[in-house]
Structures are given as structure tokens and as C-alpha cells.
Amino acid sequence: MDLLTKLAEAWNTLSVSPLDVVFDENVVYESQWVFSTLNGKQSVLNYLEGKFSTIGTKAAKGSVEAKIGFLDGDPEQPCILLTQKAGDEIQKVSILIETVDSLITRIDLCGIPEPERIKTDIQ
């Protein structure tokens, strides 16, 4: 959960600084909305830094909130529910990660599994 917490913190603050210590050198980033896979820590950090900058520039028009939750299933999978608001439009995305030796090795942003399947009201 600590790794998810750091990733959620990065999205909520629009800062990549929490991620430098939690990414594996060979981390892979895939998104259903990006056509190519990003490979390597520096590539992913650079991409997210640009993305966060763009979101921050448009902050008056929208906002981002990342909440840790669990994707339903057996067993439930820890994940992040990312909600981005832009005016009247709201987009929700599931963020799934894979880890090895306490480092994030893979990040997937996706619409399937559906974000509505994520429970964020964890106690």
C-alpha cells in the first residue's frame, strides 16, 4: 500500500518527486489512451512530469483526485481510482500497478477494468 500511497500522492500534488524512490529502473507505463508503451524510470518520470504540468496549467478548468481503493474480485486488488474533472465533464480511470522488491515495475491506466468497480470507502 505504501507504493500506491506514493503514486496517489504524486497525482494529488501533481509532482513526480514522490516517485523517484518507488520506481524500478525498468518500470513500464501503459495507458489505454497513449499509443506507445513507456519503458524505463526516466522516460516515465519525464512523461508524468509533462502530464502533471499540463494538468496544473489547466487547473482553473479542472482538477485531479487519486484515491486508493480495491478493485472487486477474489481476491480484491489494491489500486487507485483517478478522477479528473474538467468543467462539467468527469473522467474516471483505474490505475493498476505491479511490484517487485518494494518497487513499482508496471503502471497501467485503464478504463477496463471499470473504475466503477473500485471501492474507495476502505476503513
C-alpha positions as CSV (number, residue, x, y, z in Angstrom):
1,M,0.0,0.0,0.0
2,D,2.9,2.4,0.6
3,L,3.7,2.3,-3.1
4,L,0.1,3.1,-4.0
5,T,0.2,5.9,-1.5
6,K,3.2,7.5,-3.1
7,L,1.7,7.2,-6.6
8,A,-1.6,8.7,-5.4
9,E,0.4,11.5,-3.7
10,A,2.1,12.2,-6.9
11,W,-1.2,12.6,-8.8
12,N,-2.8,14.6,-6.0
13,T,0.1,17.1,-5.8
14,L,0.9,16.9,-9.5
15,S,4.6,16.3,-8.6
16,V,6.8,13.4,-9.6
17,S,9.1,13.8,-6.6
18,P,7.5,11.0,-4.6
19,L,8.0,8.6,-7.4
20,D,11.8,8.7,-7.9
21,V,12.4,6.3,-5.0
22,V,9.5,3.9,-5.8
23,F,10.0,3.2,-9.5
24,D,12.1,0.3,-10.6
25,E,14.8,1.3,-13.2
26,N,12.9,-0.7,-15.8
27,V,9.3,0.4,-14.9
28,V,6.8,0.1,-17.7
29,Y,3.9,2.6,-18.1
30,E,0.9,1.8,-20.3
31,S,-2.3,3.7,-20.8
32,Q,-5.3,2.8,-23.0
33,W,-5.2,6.4,-24.1
34,V,-1.5,6.5,-25.1
35,F,-0.4,4.7,-28.2
36,S,3.0,3.6,-27.2
37,T,4.4,1.9,-24.1
38,L,6.9,3.9,-22.0
39,N,9.9,1.9,-20.7
40,G,12.4,3.0,-18.1
41,K,12.3,5.1,-15.0
42,Q,13.5,8.4,-16.6
43,S,11.1,8.1,-19.5
44,V,8.1,7.5,-17.2
45,L,9.1,10.3,-14.9
46,N,9.6,12.7,-17.8
47,Y,6.2,11.8,-19.3
48,L,4.4,12.2,-15.9
49,E,6.2,15.5,-15.3
50,G,4.8,16.8,-18.6
51,K,1.4,15.4,-17.9
52,F,1.2,16.9,-14.4
53,S,2.4,20.3,-15.8
54,T,-0.4,20.2,-18.4
55,I,-3.0,19.4,-15.8
56,G,-1.6,22.1,-13.5
57,T,-1.8,24.7,-16.2
58,K,-5.5,23.8,-16.8
59,A,-6.2,23.8,-13.0
60,A,-8.7,26.5,-13.3
61,K,-10.7,24.3,-15.7
62,G,-10.3,21.0,-13.9
63,S,-8.9,19.1,-11.1
64,V,-7.5,15.6,-10.4
65,E,-8.1,13.4,-7.4
66,A,-6.4,10.0,-6.8
67,K,-7.9,7.7,-4.1
68,I,-6.6,4.3,-3.0
69,G,-9.1,1.6,-3.2
70,F,-9.7,-2.0,-4.0
71,L,-10.9,-3.5,-7.3
72,D,-13.6,-6.0,-6.6
73,G,-12.7,-9.6,-7.3
74,D,-11.4,-12.6,-5.4
75,P,-9.0,-11.5,-4.1
76,E,-9.6,-7.8,-4.1
77,Q,-6.8,-5.9,-5.9
78,P,-5.3,-2.7,-4.4
79,C,-5.4,0.1,-6.9
80,I,-6.1,3.8,-7.4
81,L,-9.3,5.5,-8.7
82,L,-8.2,8.6,-10.6
83,T,-10.9,11.2,-11.2
84,Q,-10.3,14.1,-13.4
85,K,-12.8,17.0,-13.6
86,A,-12.8,19.4,-16.5
87,G,-15.8,21.8,-16.3
88,D,-18.9,19.6,-16.3
89,E,-17.0,16.6,-17.6
90,I,-15.8,13.9,-15.2
91,Q,-13.5,11.1,-16.3
92,K,-12.6,8.2,-14.1
93,V,-9.6,5.9,-14.6
94,S,-8.3,2.7,-12.9
95,I,-4.6,2.7,-12.1
96,L,-3.2,-0.7,-11.5
97,I,0.4,-1.5,-10.5
98,E,2.8,-4.4,-10.3
99,T,5.6,-4.5,-7.9
100,V,8.8,-6.5,-7.3
101,D,11.1,-6.0,-4.2
102,S,9.2,-3.0,-2.9
103,L,9.4,-1.1,-6.2
104,I,6.8,-0.3,-8.9
105,T,7.6,-2.3,-12.0
106,R,4.5,-1.6,-14.0
107,I,1.7,1.0,-14.1
108,D,-1.5,0.6,-16.2
109,L,-4.1,3.3,-16.7
110,C,-7.2,1.8,-18.0
111,G,-11.0,2.1,-18.4
112,I,-11.2,-1.7,-18.2
113,P,-11.4,-2.9,-15.5
114,E,-14.1,-0.3,-15.0
115,P,-13.3,2.4,-12.4
116,E,-16.8,1.9,-11.0
117,R,-15.7,-1.5,-9.7
118,I,-13.2,0.2,-7.3
119,K,-14.2,0.6,-3.7
120,T,-12.6,3.6,-2.1
121,D,-14.5,3.7,1.2
122,I,-12.0,1.5,2.9
123,Q,-11.6,1.6,6.7
